[in-house]
Amino acid sequence: MNKLYVGNLSPSVTVEDLKELFGERKLPVAEQVFLKTGYAFVDFPDQNSAIKAIETLSGTQLHGKVIEVDYSVPKKLRSRKIQIRNIPPNLQWEDLDGLLAEYGTVENVEQVNTDTETAVVNVTYGTKEEAKEAIEKLSVHQCEDYCFKVSYIMDMDAAPAMQTPRSRRGRRPSRDQGTPQPGPSGCYGGPRPRPQDFPLRMLVPTQFVGAIIGKEGLTIKNVTKQTQSKVDVHRKENAGAAEKPITIHSTPEGCSAACRMILEIMHKEANETKTTEDIPLKILAHNCLVGRLIGKEGRNLKKIEEETGTRINISSLFEMAYCNPERTIVVKGPLDDCCRAEKEIMKKLREAYENDVAAIHQHAHLMPGMNLNTLGLLSSLPMLPAAAGPRGAVPPVPAAGYNPFMSHPSHLSSLYGVPSGSATSNQHSAPEQEVVYLFIPTQAVGALIGKKGQHIKHLAHFAGASIKIAPAENPDVNLRKVIITGTADAQFKAQCRIFGKLKEENFFSPKEEVKLETHIKVPSSAAGRVIGKGGKTVTELQNLTSAEVIVPRDQTPDENDEVFVKISGHFYASQTAQRKIREIVQQVKLQEQKHQSSGTVSPRHAK
């Protein structure tokens, strides 16, 4: 990943010339330089320095020739993974996401931390053909006076399987054998985390970051070695901020051990510098998990406080930036008590995360082509297991501009999603606008609207849909109708976030699935097809989706000759049922058009 190809070199160029050039451009000393006639291969210590070398050396003249610099990727490893550089810093995620989806299904997007003003992302497409098309098209794409720079990067999944050598005396090879993979920029030690690892995210005062890392990184290396963890100290994020995030990947025990060591380092540094302020433990947690940590009426949090002797506060929803779905859990108390509280807090967060992952796997097969990372919904998770399209390590949240959590989406990305309409529909026709009526508890209306209407405005903007709450028919009504108008993708985003919002705000218990009633309109001519002969189709639909589907009989069609279909169930069940019913309606329309066309052209064939 960090090996570069330097081409178009003059025959007179030497290794010393290249190293001198690197020094002039303030690049780190390359670990290895392999010089051939006319080109060279250079190993850089990390991805960040490799990106910097590409950006600063490309187009440079050396001994009268303009050199070319790019990643050195063998053809067999040029597959689905590409890197896009020179992205405008203020480009919003949904805009980039839509652009990437024009060339295929995006399985994973990860932001790379760099020193450059522009953003860099690594993108994994569903197929190598999609990646190839993306490279061809994006290489000439211009956005806000910025020209994207696109390259293949190593796709280890594309490497041909190597036969495992037999171990001596017939022993089975160790599970841990194999070449360790280099970590991303800014991380220290430890093997690459398994995709199912759930990271511990901390906030630490910026003044203690130097002590945590230590001289030449020795302190943090000691932490990673003793706890068998991978620790990312995001010291370059949010320049000038009073606090910096740290991400720890390991087993639950490893995360807790690393957390304790980091707290001990901070306490020691505070004593040596005579800092009088208390040093609380601050844990970052994705907003979609926090509601279940708090529990109904705050019971879970109160129990943890009582058992550990700590005081725990969680930052308000209103303090959470729209581009950053993390909230801060502040734990105050003696160090040992804070560490006990950390274990209980992370246990609750992991349980919520695992329940969501289980729900994803349970229903993902019902929606062919569903990409769980692409849309970056509010109910998305920091990371997902491999079967659901992982993001890998949780990238830190930048101060502004492109945010992987709003994919992620995380980089959910974060994260419950389907391929964008531009990737799946006819690109020459505008996606059809759909109208859905979603019924939510009356007491949840305020939470959905948000302070001064900010939440519902953000939601409508993100989903690209119109979202309106119908007036209550009478003061005692228990349910309120939310009218959502938008494309299939917009419906998916908007409805998923509404379901997620109700879960987060504890309108349903932690172990209870959010189940809502949804109404969609279908042409009266298609209602019979939805029901099927003897109710066969609707029964199969219910068995397939786990949703309750009812086409009320004796409905009077409205002015558009349409009738309601009622769908009740959790999000995936409801969404799958909606899509299946839309498919049936589309089939009916096509058959009617075909019948009309055949009747016009050849009346004798009409029935």
KOLKOL-224568 format. One line per field, with one value per residue (C-alpha): x, y, z. Coordinates in pm, whole numbers, plus 32768, in hexadecimal, padded with zeros to 4 digits. Layout:
% residues N
east	c(X  ...)
north	c(Y  ...)
up	c(Z  ...)
This chain:
% residues 607
east	c(8000  8122  8204  8216  827D  8357  8366  83F6  8547  867E  8786  8872  8796  882B  879A  8845  8798  8645  868D  8706  85C1  84F8  85B7  857B  8404  840E  83A2  83FF  8530  84BA  84F6  8569  85B8  85DB  8666  8651  869A  858B  84BC  84CD  8401  83FB  8374  82E8  82A8  8131  800E  800F  8175  8131  800D  80E0  81F2  80FA  806A  81B8  828F  81A0  8201  8355  847F  85B4  86E3  8612  84ED  8394  836D  8230  81D0  80B9  8075  812A  8013  8048  7F41  7EC0  7E76  7DC5  7C61  7B4C  7C0D  7C69  7CE2  7C54  7D24  7CFC  7B91  7B10  7B18  79B6  7919  77FD  77E6  7698  771F  7857  778A  76A1  77C7  7873  772F  7711  7814  7794  7750  7837  7887  7970  79EE  7B00  7B95  7D11  7DA7  7E9E  7F4C  7EB5  7D97  7CDB  7C3C  7CAB  7BD0  7C04  7ADB  7A7D  798B  78BB  7978  7AC2  7A07  7958  7AA4  7B40  7A25  7A3B  7BB0  7B76  7A57  7ACB  7C2A  7B96  7A8D  7AA2  79F3  79FB  7B3A  7BDF  7C44  7C2D  7D66  7D14  7DEF  7DCF  7E3A  7E8B  7D62  7DE0  7C94  7CE7  7E2F  7E2A  7E0B  7F5B  7F82  7FCD  811B  8113  819C  82A5  823D  80E2  807C  7F64  7FDC  7FA1  7E66  7F35  8037  8057  80EB  8061  7FB6  802A  7F3A  7EA8  7F54  7F78  7F4C  8046  8097  7FB5  7F26  7E09  7CC7  7BCB  7A9C  79B1  7A7C  79BB  7AAA  7AC0  7AC6  7B4E  7B79  7CB5  7D31  7E1E  7F20  7F4D  7F70  80E9  810A  8025  80F7  8243  839A  83B5  826A  82FE  81E5  80C9  818E  81AA  802F  7FEA  80E5  8068  7EF6  7F0A  7E4A  7E5E  7E4D  7E0C  7E5C  7DB1  7E8D  7E71  7CF6  7C45  7D74  7D6A  7C5F  7C7E  7C49  7CB5  7C12  7CC0  7C40  7C9D  7C68  7C84  7BBC  7ADD  7BEC  7CFC  7C35  7BFB  7D6B  7DDB  7CDC  7D62  7ECA  7E6D  7DB4  7EE0  7FC8  7EE8  7ECE  8047  807F  7F81  8036  8189  8108  8039  7EF5  7DDC  7CB6  7C0E  7C4B  7B05  7AEB  7A40  79B7  7931  7803  7734  75E6  751C  75AB  758D  7417  7442  7567  748B  7368  71FD  71E3  735F  7360  7493  7565  74F0  7548  76A9  76D6  7663  773B  7878  7856  787E  77B6  7760  76E2  769A  76AF  7563  74DB  74DE  7657  768A  76F3  762A  7769  77D8  76EE  77C0  7760  784A  781D  78CD  7928  79A1  7A3A  7B7C  7C47  7BED  7A7A  7A8B  7B2D  7A17  7916  79C5  799B  7826  77EA  78A1  77E9  769C  7714  7798  764E  758E  7684  7672  74F5  74F3  75EC  7515  73E6  74A9  7513  73B6  731D  7436  73EB  728C  7308  73F1  7516  74E7  7625  7627  772F  76D8  75C6  764B  7501  74C2  748A  75D9  76F4  7860  78C6  782E  78AC  793A  77FA  7753  7868  7959  79FD  7B16  7B9A  7ABA  7B4B  7B5A  7A5E  7AF5  7A98  79DD  79A2  799A  793F  795E  784F  7757  779B  7871  77F4  78E9  78D2  777F  7800  7748  7663  7512  74E7  74A3  7557  750A  7401  7508  75B8  7489  738C  738B  746F  73B9  726A  721C  71CA  7057  6FD6  6F22  6E37  6E37  6D62  6E19  6D64  6E2B  6DC4  6D36  6E2F  6F50  6EF2  6FBE  70F8  70D4  70A6  71C2  7212  718B  714D  72BF  72B4  71A2  724B  7398  72EB  7235  7377  7440  733C  72E3  7174  704E  6FE3  6EA4  6DDE  6C67  6B90  6AEC  6985  6926  69DD  69C9  6A65  6B7E  6C29  6C93  6CC1  6E12  6E00  6F44  6F6F  70A6  7157  718B  72E1  7256  713F  723C  7312  71F2  7132  7269  72C9  7169  716A  72C3  7257  713B  722D  732D  722C  71B1  704F  7088  7139  72A4  7240  710A  7119  708C  6F56  6E8A  6D64  6D9E  6CA0  6CEF  6C01  6BE4  6B05  69BB  6A05  6B3C  6A98  6A1E  6B7C  6C06  6B06  6B28  6A3D  69A8  6A95  6BC3  6CA0  6C67  6CA3  6DEC  6E47  6E0C  6ED4  6FF6  700C  6F86  6EA6  6D2D  6C98  6B27  6A64  691D  67F1  66D0  67B2  6731  684A  68AF  68B0  69EA  6947  6A32  69FB  6AC9  6BA0  6BF4  6D47  6DA7  6EFB  705F  712C  71C0  7076  6FB8  70BA  70CE  6F53  6F41  7041  6F95  6E42  6EDA  6F66  6E0D  6D77  6E89  6E47  6CD3  6D1E  6E0B  6D0C  6BFF  6CE6  6D42  6BD5  6B79  6C9E  6C4B  6ADE  6B41  6C35  6B82  6A16  69DA  6ACC  6A1A  694A)
north	c(8000  80EB  8086  818D  817A  829C  82A1  8366  8385  83F2  82DF  83BF  83C5  8317  829E  83C4  84B3  8425  8436  859A  85EF  8552  8624  8763  871E  86CE  8568  8458  838A  826B  8115  807D  8105  800E  80C7  803B  80E1  81E4  8196  8144  80A4  815A  80D9  81E1  81A2  81E5  823F  83AC  83E1  831E  8404  8534  84B1  847F  85DB  8691  85CE  859E  8689  86DA  86FD  862C  8634  86D7  85E3  8605  84DA  840E  8393  82A4  816E  8035  7F35  7DE8  7DA0  7C74  7D5A  7E66  7E08  7EB9  7FAF  8110  824D  83A4  84D7  864E  864A  87A7  87C9  8852  8744  86A2  852B  84FF  85B2  84D9  83A2  83EA  8425  82E0  821C  8288  8182  805C  7FD4  806D  7F6D  803F  81A3  8201  8357  8369  845F  853F  868C  8710  8809  8730  85E5  8486  834F  81DF  8146  7FD9  7F8B  7E52  7DDC  7E27  7E9B  7FA8  8014  8028  8103  81E0  8218  8271  8362  83FE  8441  854A  85C2  8728  8799  8900  894D  8813  86F7  85A2  84CB  8358  8223  80B0  803C  7EDF  7DF5  7CCF  7C1C  7C04  7B4E  79E1  78F3  786E  7709  76F9  764A  7517  7545  745D  7314  733D  744C  7532  768F  7796  7867  799E  794A  7A30  7B7C  7C90  7DA6  7F0C  7FE7  812C  8278  82E8  8196  80E7  7F76  7E4A  7D76  7DF0  7DCA  7CC4  7D61  7CFC  7DB5  7ECB  7FEB  80BB  822D  8325  849D  8518  867A  86EF  874E  85DD  8555  857D  84BA  83A6  837B  83A9  83F3  8352  82A4  81C3  81F6  81A2  807D  7FF8  801B  7F5C  7E4C  7E12  7E1A  7D75  7E9B  7F7E  80E7  820C  8361  845B  857E  862C  8641  8785  8868  8947  8877  8845  86CE  85BC  846B  831D  81D9  808B  7F42  7E01  7D07  7D9C  7D46  7DDF  7F20  7F41  7F01  8006  80FE  80CF  8102  8241  82C7  8273  832D  8461  845A  843A  8559  862E  85F2  8646  8786  87D8  87E5  8823  87CF  867B  858A  84D5  83AC  8416  8309  8353  8289  828E  8335  8208  8139  8239  8210  80A5  80FA  81F0  80FE  8145  826C  8261  8117  8080  81B4  81D1  8065  8096  81CB  8114  7FE0  80A3  81D5  82C5  83E6  83C5  84D5  84BE  85E7  8669  861D  8792  879C  8696  8727  86B1  8638  8579  846D  842A  8492  84B3  83DD  8489  83AC  8456  83AA  8303  8256  80F2  8148  81EB  80B0  7FD7  80C0  80AF  7F35  7F4B  8068  7FB6  7E74  7F24  7FCD  7E84  7DD6  7EE5  7ED2  7D57  7D5F  7E52  7D7F  7C4A  7D06  7D6C  7C08  7B85  7C5E  7CBD  7B96  7C18  7D4B  7CDB  7DC5  7E74  7F2D  7F5D  806C  814F  8230  8287  8290  830D  81A8  8143  80A9  810E  7FCB  7E88  7D25  7CAE  7C11  7D64  7E2E  7EA4  7FF6  7F6A  8051  8172  82AA  83E2  84F2  8622  8781  87C9  8757  85E8  8507  838E  835C  83FF  82F0  822C  822E  81B9  81C2  8147  817B  8167  80E8  8043  807D  8010  806F  81CC  81F1  8270  8123  8045  8100  817E  82AC  834F  8367  8417  832B  8318  83E0  830C  8378  82B7  82F5  828F  828D  82E3  8307  8461  8498  8461  8586  8684  85AC  857C  86F1  8757  88A9  89B8  88AB  886B  86EF  86C0  87C2  870B  85C0  8640  86D8  859C  84AF  8592  856D  8643  85ED  8681  862F  8638  86F5  8621  85C6  85EF  863B  84D1  8429  8334  8330  8448  8427  8480  84BA  8468  84BA  8453  834B  81E6  8241  8377  82A5  81AB  82B9  837E  8256  81B2  82EE  8315  81AD  81E9  832D  8282  817A  8279  834A  8215  8213  809B  7FC8  7F5B  7DF5  7E59  7E89  7FCA  7F63  8068  806C  80EB  8132  8143  817D  8093  80A4  7FF5  7F19  7E95  7E53  7CFD  7C9C  7CFF  7C1D  7B00  79E2  7976  7A63  7998  7ABE  7B89  7A53  7A0C  7B7A  7B6D  7A2B  7ABC  7C0E  7BC6  7CF7  7CFC  7D65  7DBA  7E37  7EAC  7E2E  7F09  803A  814F  81B8  8325  842A  8386  822E  81BA  80F7  80C6  7F9D  7F8B  7F03  7EC6  7E53  7EB1  7F7E  7E68  7DAF  7EEB  7F5E  7E0C  7DF4  7F4F  7EF4  7DAB  7E57  7F67  7E51  7DB6  7F09  7F45  7DF1  7E41  7F91  7EF3  7DE9  7EF1  7FBE  7E89  7E2C  7F8B  7F91  7E3F  7EA8  7FDD  7F33  7DEF  7DF2  7C8D  7C15  7CD3  7C04)
up	c(8000  8045  7F24  7E11  7CA6  7C31  7AB6  7992  7A3E  7988  7969  7A2C  7B66  7C96  7DDE  7E87  7D95  7DF5  7F69  7F43  7E91  7FAA  80A6  7FE2  7FE1  8158  811D  8217  81C2  80EA  8184  803C  7EE2  7DC0  7C93  7B32  79E8  79B4  7AE9  7C5C  7D6F  7EBC  8009  80F3  8266  825E  817D  81E4  8173  8032  7FDF  802D  7F47  7E29  7E58  7E72  7D7C  7C56  7B3D  7BD9  7AF1  7B41  7A5B  794B  7953  79EF  7AD3  7B0B  7C66  7CC4  7D91  7D24  7D0C  7C56  7B50  7C12  7D38  7C68  7CAB  7D6D  7E45  7DDB  7E82  7E30  7E8A  7E67  7EDB  7F35  80B1  80C1  7FE6  80A9  80D1  8025  7EEF  7EE3  7F2D  7E0C  7D23  7D85  7D5E  7BF1  7B97  7C64  7DBE  7EC2  7FD0  80A4  80C2  81B5  81E5  81FA  82F0  823C  826D  812B  8122  802D  8094  8034  8039  7FF2  7F3D  7F09  7DEF  7DC4  7C8F  7BE7  7AAF  7B7E  7C15  7ABC  7A3B  7B70  7B35  79C9  7A0E  7B54  7AD0  79EC  7AE0  7B5A  7C97  7D15  7C51  7CDD  7BF6  7C9C  7C9E  7C99  7CBD  7CF5  7E4E  7EC5  7ECF  7F9A  7F6A  7DF7  7E37  7DC8  7EEB  7F55  7FC2  8134  816A  8240  8397  8418  84B9  8426  8516  84A8  8452  855A  8530  8556  844E  8325  82CE  83A8  82EA  831F  83E3  835E  838A  84EE  8598  8671  8688  8696  857C  84A3  856E  850F  8468  8583  868C  8736  8782  88BB  8863  8964  8978  8A24  8A6B  8959  8A61  8ABB  8958  8958  8A9E  8A1A  88E0  8990  8901  87A9  87F0  88FE  89FB  890E  8882  89E3  8A0D  88CC  8926  8A88  8A2F  88D6  8848  871B  878C  86A3  8738  8652  86B2  855F  856F  85C8  85CF  8701  87B1  8928  8909  881A  87D1  8808  876F  880E  8753  881A  88E1  89F1  8AED  8A14  89E2  8B59  8BA6  8AA8  8B2F  8C90  8C1F  8B65  8C96  8D72  8C83  8C8F  8E0A  8E2A  8D38  8DF2  8F3C  8EA4  8E05  8F3A  8E75  8F6B  8E88  8EA5  8D86  8D38  8C51  8B0E  8A29  88CD  885D  8723  8761  86EE  880F  8925  8961  89BC  8A9F  8B5E  8B75  8BB9  8CAA  8CCC  8D8A  8CE3  8D26  8E8E  8ECD  8E45  8F1E  9055  9014  8FC3  90A2  8F7F  8EEF  8D7E  8C95  8B21  8A36  89B9  8861  881F  885D  874F  8601  84D6  842F  8565  85F0  8727  8886  89AE  8AE6  8C09  8D33  8E72  8F9F  9019  8F0C  8F77  8F81  8E28  8D9D  8E2C  8D97  8C43  8C3D  8C87  8B91  8A78  8AC8  8A91  8952  88C6  8910  8856  8735  871D  8724  8600  853E  8579  84F6  83C0  8371  83B2  82A4  81B8  80D3  809C  7FE2  7EC8  7E91  7FDD  803C  81B3  81B2  8092  8119  8270  8327  8485  84F8  8464  8527  853B  8491  8410  83E9  82A2  8222  8233  8193  829F  82BF  838F  8499  84F6  845B  852E  84EE  8444  84A9  8369  8206  81A5  82C6  82B0  83B4  82C9  81D1  8285  82D9  8370  8332  8398  82FD  8370  82CD  82A0  812D  7FCB  7E8C  7E1A  7D10  7C22  7C40  7C10  7B3E  79DE  79EA  78CA  7982  7AC6  7BE8  7C33  7D5B  7E5F  7F76  80BE  81F4  8331  8481  85BB  872C  8771  888D  8798  86B7  877D  8771  85FA  85BB  86A5  873A  8653  854B  851A  8527  8424  8342  8358  831A  81E6  815F  8198  8107  7FE4  8038  809C  8201  8293  83CC  8393  8492  859F  854B  86BB  8803  8880  8752  87AA  8656  856E  83F7  835F  81E6  8131  7FC0  7F02  7E35  7EAD  7F39  7FE3  807D  80FE  819F  8235  82BF  834F  8408  8494  8511  85A5  864A  8701  877F  87F3  88AA  8968  88DF  88CB  89D0  8990  893F  887C  8704  8676  85B6  84FF  8412  82B2  81A1  8030  7F0F  7DE7  7CB0  7CF2  7BC3  7C78  7DCA  7D5D  7CEC  7E41  7EE7  7DED  7DAA  7EF4  7FA8  7F38  7ED3  800E  80E4  8034  805A  81D0  81F5  8130  81DA  833B  8310  832E  81E0  81C2  8095  8136  8073  8004  7FDC  7EFF  7E10  7E2E  7D17  7C86  7C8A  7DA1  7EE2  8021  807F  81F4  8260  83CC  8449  84A0  83AF  82D7  82C3  8266  816C  80C0  80AA  8012  7F09  7EB4  7E94  7DB8  7CDB  7CB7  7C5E  7B5E  7ABF  7AA6  7A02  7906  78AE  787E  779F  76D7  76B6  7640  754E  74BA  749E  73D6  72EE  72B4  7326  72B7  73C5  74DA  75C8)
